[in-house]
Amino acid sequence: FADAFARHVPRLVRDRLGSAERRRQTGQADTVAAAVLWLDIEGFTPLTRRFADQGARGAEIVAGILNRCFDAIIERIAGSGGDVIDFAGDAVLA
């Protein structure tokens, strides 16, 4: 179960969980050097409206577009050593 769950948890969090108890016992602070990225896909709302009239088929098209965009974004972030922390609609926090 843990392995299946692990792929949905950012690497940063997984790494910290392993040493959390040791840090708690010793009173060590947990510090991380980081850069934060908030990325929002421009034009997503008009795109969604454009396909809304097509019902379920339009939703499938929009989902496919969003998945391709997210796949490319996630690949770039992971390839640079980063972690995706959260998704909010058509936005990514990394």
N, C-alpha and C positions, 0 to 999 in steps of 0.2 A: 504494500500500500504506500509506503513512504517513497519508493522510487517513482511511482505514478504521480504522486502529489508533488514531488520535487521539481518536476519540469514546469510547474505553474508558479513556483516561488523564485523570485530573483536570486541570482547567485550571491549577491551581497548579503541577503538575509540568510540563506543557507549556510554561508561561511560563518556568520556571526552566531547562529544558533549552536553550533558545535562548541564554542568557547564561552557561551553566555554564563553557564554555571560557574566556571572558573573565575570569570571576571566578577561575578556577584560575590563569591566567597572572598576574593582578595580586595574588593572595592575598587578595582580598576575601571577607569572610564573607557568607553568605546568611542574612538575617534576614527573618522574616515575622511580622507582627502577626496573631494568630489567636484564634478562639474554637473550642472543640472540642465536638462534639455526639456522644454515644453514645446511640442510640435503639433500644430493644428493643420489639418488638410484644408487648404484654401478652396473655396467653391463647393464644398460638400453639401451644404444646405440647398443651394440651387439645383445641384445634381439630383438630390433626393426628391425635390419637388418635381423635377422633370419626369422622373420615372414613377411617381406616386400614382398617376392615373392608370398605370398598367397593372395595378393590383399586385398579386403574388409574384408574377413574372418580373415586374419592375423592382420589387424588393430583392429578388434573387440577383438581378443585374447589379443593383447598388451594392449588395453584399459581396459579390464577386469583385467589383472594383475596389471596395474597401479592403478586402482580404489581400488582393495583389499589392495595394499600397502598403498595408501593414507588413506583409512579408518582406518587401524591399527595405522598409524602415528598420524592422527588427534585425534583418541580416546585416545592415550597416552598423547598427548599434552594437550588436554582438561581435561583429568583426573588428570593432574598435576597442573591444574589451569592456563595453558597457553593459548595463542591465536595463531592461524595460521594467519599470516599477508599477505602472498603472496605465489603463486606457480609460478615456472619458469621451464616449461618443466617437468622434473622428479625430481625437487628440491622443497623444502619447506622452507620458512622463517617463524620462529615462535619466 
